[in-house]
Amino acid sequence: MSEEKKEKPMKWYYKPVWVIIAILALGPLALPIVWLSPALKKWLKIVLTVAIIIVTIWLARATVDIYHSILKQMTEIEGIMR
């Protein structure tokens, strides 16, 4: 008796191309898709997770720096206008 295992076809959003598109579009919100994707190996999931976290922290810090820079410039402009 030969038992054939029929594998369910992988859902489209778990394919590597769509996982990358999700990462680019959603950032850290795409981490569940990364970890649930059967197409990605564990080491790649870890690398992607670390990279996403580093980029997210870097972008958050850059946003705060830009905010402070704009606030400083607005204060200087306000001083000039008086």
Beta strands, then each sheet from edge to edge (+ up, - down):
end
